[in-house]
């Protein structure tokens, strides 16, 4: 009897897609910078810092921006929601050079927007 690994579904919230498109105009390597994070999530790895007080399993990951040459501190932040062990939603991405943080209210709103559109 063979053991089959179930595939992990990575989904993209509308906010993530919008922000990625906007950032890609300024940082041409953003997609290749983000891909290792998607690959790690696809392999079942849960990593990053859990965002407290959101009431969901939400994590923030620091990613180096190869276009900015500032290391992880001046890089991107990807925030994802671990909906289940087999379903992960990328909520948002932003450049730390342009934005300091995302409010808890905004994260909750992005999750609700995604849930309502993709129930």
C-alpha positions in Angstrom: 0.0 0.0 0.0 1.5 3.3 -1.0 1.3 6.4 1.1 0.3 9.5 -0.9 1.1 12.9 0.4 -1.8 15.3 0.1 -0.9 18.4 -1.9 -0.9 21.7 0.0 -3.1 24.3 -1.7 -1.6 27.8 -1.8 -4.1 30.5 -2.5 -3.7 34.3 -3.1 -6.0 36.8 -1.5 -7.0 39.7 -3.9 -4.9 42.1 -1.7 -1.8 40.0 -2.1 -2.2 39.9 -5.9 -2.8 43.7 -6.1 0.2 44.5 -3.9 2.4 42.1 -5.7 1.5 43.7 -9.1 2.2 47.2 -7.7 5.5 46.2 -6.2 6.6 44.4 -9.3 6.5 47.7 -11.2 9.2 49.0 -8.9 11.1 45.8 -8.0 11.5 43.5 -11.0 12.9 40.5 -9.0 10.0 40.4 -6.5 8.5 37.2 -7.9 11.8 35.3 -7.7 12.3 36.7 -4.2 8.9 35.4 -3.1 9.1 32.0 -4.8 11.2 30.3 -2.1 8.6 31.2 0.5 5.9 29.6 -1.6 8.0 26.5 -2.2 8.6 26.1 1.6 4.9 26.5 2.3 4.1 24.0 -0.5 6.5 21.5 1.2 4.5 21.8 4.4 6.8 24.0 6.4 5.1 26.5 8.7 7.6 29.3 9.4 7.8 33.0 10.2 6.6 34.9 13.3 3.0 34.3 14.3 1.1 37.6 14.4 -0.6 37.9 17.8 -4.1 39.1 18.5 -5.5 38.4 15.0 -7.5 35.4 16.2 -6.3 33.4 13.2 -3.1 31.4 12.5 -1.4 34.2 10.7 2.3 34.4 10.2 4.7 37.1 8.9 7.8 36.2 6.9 10.7 38.5 6.2 12.1 38.2 2.6 15.2 39.8 1.2 14.6 42.3 -1.6 17.3 41.6 -4.1 16.5 44.9 -5.9 17.0 47.1 -2.8 20.3 45.6 -1.4 19.2 46.3 2.2 18.9 42.7 3.4 15.9 41.3 5.1 15.4 44.4 7.3 14.6 46.5 4.2 13.0 43.7 2.3 9.5 42.5 1.9 7.0 41.1 4.4 4.7 38.3 3.3 1.7 37.6 5.6 0.0 34.3 5.3 -3.0 32.6 6.9 -2.7 28.9 7.8 -6.4 28.0 7.2 -5.7 24.3 7.6 -2.6 22.1 7.3 -3.5 21.7 3.6 -4.7 25.2 2.8 -2.6 28.4 3.0 -3.7 31.8 1.9 -1.1 34.5 1.1 -2.9 37.6 2.5 -0.6 40.5 1.7 2.9 41.5 0.8 4.6 44.9 1.3 8.0 46.5 1.1 9.4 47.5 4.5 11.0 50.4 2.8 7.5 51.8 1.9 5.3 50.6 4.8 6.1 49.9 8.4 3.3 47.4 9.2 -0.2 46.2 8.5 -2.9 46.7 11.2 -4.7 43.8 12.8 -8.0 45.2 11.6 -6.7 45.2 8.0 -5.5 41.6 8.3 -8.9 40.6 9.7 -10.6 42.4 6.8 -8.4 40.7 4.2 -9.3 37.3 5.7 -13.0 38.1 5.7 -12.9 39.4 2.2 -11.2 36.2 1.0 -13.6 34.0 3.0 -16.6 35.7 1.5 -15.3 35.5 -2.0 -13.9 31.9 -1.9 -16.0 30.1 0.7 
